Amino acid sequence: MFAQMQDKQLFEQASGYAFEYADQVRERPVYPSESSLAALGEFDAPLPEHLGDPALVLQQLHRVGSPATVAQIGGRYFGMVNGGVVPVGLAARWLSDFWDQNTPLYVTSPVAATLETVTEGWLRELLGLPEQTVAGFVSGSSMAILCGLAAARFRLLQRQGWDINRQGLAGAPTLRIVAGRHAHGTVIKAVAMLGLGTDSIEWVDADDQGRILAEQVPPLDAQTLLILQAGNVNSGAFDDFQTLCRRAREAGSWVHIDGAFGLWAAASESLKHLTAGIELADSFSVDGHKTLNTPYDNGLVLCTDAEALSGALQASGSYILYGEQRDGMLYTPEMSRRARVVELWATLAYLGREGVDQLVTGLHLRARQLAESMGAAGFEIRNEVVFNQVLVGLADDSQIEPLLAAIQSSGECWAGAGRWQDRPVVRVSVCSWATTEADVERTVRAFVSARESLG
Ligand SMILES: *Cc1c(COP(=O)(O)O)cnc(C)c1O
């Protein structure tokens, strides 16, 4: 017969595997070995015909799957901007997985709605955003950017007497989009998905750190959406919000800030100068799963214009009854949604203001340590390490590719390829709170050995 939720053995088996994984993760290869990857072929099996043994399903998943994971929680994974995981966030998620809540409305999950309200307030406080800011709990920044730009589209067109929801885009008044050359690919994707057309983007050149050149931003007006960035995905640089948000506000433009990992600088006493002026923007996208180290997937759209956000995302139907209390689907594109706020709430409830500051500042300090040690070991550091990103180069560009291959196959650490100022670099993103000073030293040694292996 079917396995039951009360069959604790199954869950004990899973937690046993999970603990075994956690115990070994710091010493196993950071990237799966060739043989572990080859073993994934075992999953290429026909759909089973008959009811199976759940214990065997889990056993296979652990035996074949666990060794083929990227050791993201171990402290020496520096790819993308992936982040590790704060244990209490993961533990809270385990518990909430048993709840299996669906969170469109207050009535479908009072506990999730309550935690969303509380967490929304905490985020305003931590990031220094205006009192009226609302939060939508989405899967990540890609979705958050889409929501923020949809709110901008709704409001900017509405001010010109156009209802985008009813009238659509055909024949709509002009909507200008101004963005820096270094805007993230997901921003460009959102512009495309919203039917605004990437050809219509008025591109502004960036300085040598990837910051939009404020003096080259064209005149702004009430038909303009200005897209800025807190944390360039390569260099970690921040745009000049103070100058640009003020100018946008005077012109009646809408500002969206893509702060996927960088917005958290606002929660660090020593780094918050980087985000000065963000409180004048209209919408923001930020991830929990990157800098804050919540489990995946966890992103947020924050918007100071609640009506524009819910106007852009609202759905109706005879069985959807919005209530007096918080209905989460007003602020997200989805209807059914898991209670991802739980792990975010738990992480913030545990860390508090001081803990978040320490986490964010710690990533910066490890990045600085890494840059200094790499520099001392003869590598070239190509960016100003203002946050968590370090771009490592060699005098001879042709050596970067073999260097990366040697680093990645060492299993000691993992970093990805990048291009900066038209030159190839190794892109190191320090974004896990599990990364210690010793991890940084070990990583630098791995880089040095890899370079030596090139002869
Ligand atoms: C990661 C990232 C995104 C996309 O975020 P997801 O959470 O992966 O959807 C957007 N912008 C920047 C700057 C990023 O670093």
PDBQT file of the ligand as one rigid body, heavy atoms in Angstrom, charges set to zero:
ROOT
HETATM    1  C1  LIG A 501      21.490  36.415  -9.990  1.00  0.00    +0.000 C 
HETATM    2  C2  LIG A 501      21.126  37.742 -10.527  1.00  0.00    +0.000 A 
HETATM    3  C3  LIG A 501      19.893  37.939 -11.157  1.00  0.00    +0.000 A 
HETATM    4  C4  LIG A 501      18.918  36.807 -11.384  1.00  0.00    +0.000 C 
HETATM    5  O1  LIG A 501      18.484  36.325 -10.154  1.00  0.00    +0.000 OA
HETATM    6  P1  LIG A 501      17.862  34.856  -9.974  1.00  0.00    +0.000 P 
HETATM    7  O2  LIG A 501      17.621  34.774  -8.517  1.00  0.00    +0.000 OA
HETATM    8  O3  LIG A 501      18.916  33.917 -10.459  1.00  0.00    +0.000 OA
HETATM    9  O4  LIG A 501      16.631  34.765 -10.784  1.00  0.00    +0.000 OA
HETATM   10  C5  LIG A 501      19.604  39.218 -11.583  1.00  0.00    +0.000 A 
HETATM   11  N1  LIG A 501      20.469  40.228 -11.416  1.00  0.00    +0.000 NA
HETATM   12  C6  LIG A 501      21.662  40.076 -10.821  1.00  0.00    +0.000 A 
HETATM   13  C7  LIG A 501      22.570  41.248 -10.646  1.00  0.00    +0.000 C 
HETATM   14  C8  LIG A 501      22.036  38.822 -10.349  1.00  0.00    +0.000 A 
HETATM   15  O5  LIG A 501      23.207  38.642  -9.739  1.00  0.00    +0.000 OA
ENDROOT
TORSDOF 0
